Amino acid sequence: MIDPSADRAVFRQLADLLRKRITSGDLAPGASLPSELRLAQEYGLSRTSVRQAISLLRSEGLVTVQPPRGTFVRSMEPTETVTLRKGDTASARMPTPAERRELEIGEGVPVLVVFRADGSRELYAADRIRVGR
């Protein structure tokens, strides 16, 4: 449970509990996390602390936030392999709002930009790909 008197911040304690549920498979990929309000009530925390915990999990790539639908456990399995050939480069960054809509990706999911040797550019949701050579 959460110990407000512990040295570890309460939002980090909540993130630890949720992370354990995700990594153990108790919360499977695609599963919805309980709402902020429900988590706040269940653990006796403020919604601010719950938001901080979810933000931490999002930054770790464990969950995606899809307003107003909720927060969901990310799939850890890439669905496509992108091959980099000689002369190609790639970089990761956070997407623009338009790119998020176009690629249908949740908040907190980066994109991979592949710059091909021929000058073309490709954009992928980073949680759906594996990079190969």
C-alpha positions in Angstrom: 0.0 0.0 0.0 0.9 3.7 0.0 2.8 5.0 3.0 2.5 8.9 3.2 5.2 8.9 5.9 7.8 7.1 3.7 10.8 8.9 2.2 9.5 7.9 -1.3 7.0 10.4 -2.7 3.4 9.0 -2.8 3.1 9.4 -6.5 6.2 7.2 -7.0 4.8 4.6 -4.6 1.6 4.5 -6.7 3.7 4.3 -9.9 5.6 1.4 -8.4 2.4 -0.5 -7.6 0.9 0.1 -11.1 4.2 -0.8 -12.8 4.3 -4.1 -10.9 0.8 -4.9 -12.0 1.7 -4.1 -15.6 5.0 -6.1 -15.6 3.4 -9.0 -13.9 0.7 -9.2 -16.5 -2.1 -8.4 -14.0 -2.8 -5.4 -16.3 -2.3 -6.8 -19.8 -1.4 -4.8 -22.9 -4.5 -2.8 -24.0 -6.1 -2.9 -20.6 -7.5 0.2 -19.2 -6.2 1.6 -15.9 -8.8 2.6 -13.4 -9.8 6.3 -13.7 -7.8 9.0 -11.8 -10.7 9.5 -9.5 -11.0 5.7 -8.7 -7.2 5.4 -8.1 -7.3 8.5 -5.9 -10.1 7.0 -3.8 -8.6 3.5 -3.7 -5.2 4.7 -2.5 -6.3 7.8 -0.5 -4.3 10.2 -2.7 -5.0 13.4 -4.4 -5.8 13.4 -8.2 -2.6 15.4 -8.6 -0.5 12.6 -7.2 -2.4 10.1 -9.4 -1.7 12.3 -12.5 2.0 12.4 -11.5 2.2 8.6 -11.2 0.5 8.2 -14.6 2.8 10.7 -16.1 5.8 8.8 -14.8 4.5 5.5 -16.3 3.9 7.3 -19.6 7.4 8.7 -19.6 8.7 5.1 -19.1 6.6 3.9 -22.1 4.4 1.6 -20.1 1.1 3.4 -20.7 -0.6 5.7 -23.2 -3.1 8.4 -22.3 -6.0 8.8 -24.8 -8.2 11.7 -23.7 -11.1 11.4 -23.0 -11.0 7.6 -23.2 -8.5 7.0 -20.4 -5.1 5.5 -19.8 -4.1 2.1 -21.3 -1.3 -0.3 -20.9 1.0 -0.2 -24.0 1.7 -3.3 -26.0 5.4 -4.2 -25.7 5.5 -6.2 -29.0 6.3 -4.3 -32.2 4.0 -5.1 -35.1 6.3 -4.1 -38.0 10.0 -4.2 -38.8 11.5 -1.2 -40.5 14.8 -1.9 -42.2 17.5 0.7 -42.4 19.8 0.4 -45.4 23.2 1.8 -46.1 23.0 5.6 -46.0 19.6 5.7 -44.0 19.4 7.4 -40.6 16.7 7.5 -38.0 15.9 9.7 -35.0 13.1 9.6 -32.4 11.1 12.6 -31.2 7.7 13.4 -29.8 5.1 13.9 -32.5 3.1 17.0 -33.3 -0.6 16.9 -32.6 -1.3 16.4 -36.3 1.1 13.5 -36.5 -0.5 11.9 -33.4 -3.9 12.1 -35.1 -2.6 10.8 -38.4 -0.8 7.9 -36.9 -3.5 7.3 -34.3 -1.1 7.2 -31.4 -1.6 8.1 -27.7 0.0 10.9 -25.7 3.5 10.0 -24.6 4.4 7.7 -27.6 7.3 9.0 -29.6 7.7 8.7 -33.4 10.6 7.4 -35.3 11.6 9.5 -38.3 13.5 7.5 -40.9 15.6 9.6 -43.4 16.3 7.4 -46.5 19.4 7.8 -48.5 17.3 8.9 -51.5 16.1 11.9 -49.5 12.6 10.6 -48.6 11.3 10.6 -45.1 9.1 8.0 -43.3 7.3 8.5 -40.0 6.4 5.6 -37.6 4.8 5.3 -34.2 7.7 4.0 -32.2 5.7 1.6 -30.1 4.6 -0.3 -33.2 8.0 -1.0 -34.9 11.2 -2.8 -34.6 14.3 -1.4 -36.4 16.4 -3.9 -38.4 19.4 -3.7 -40.7 
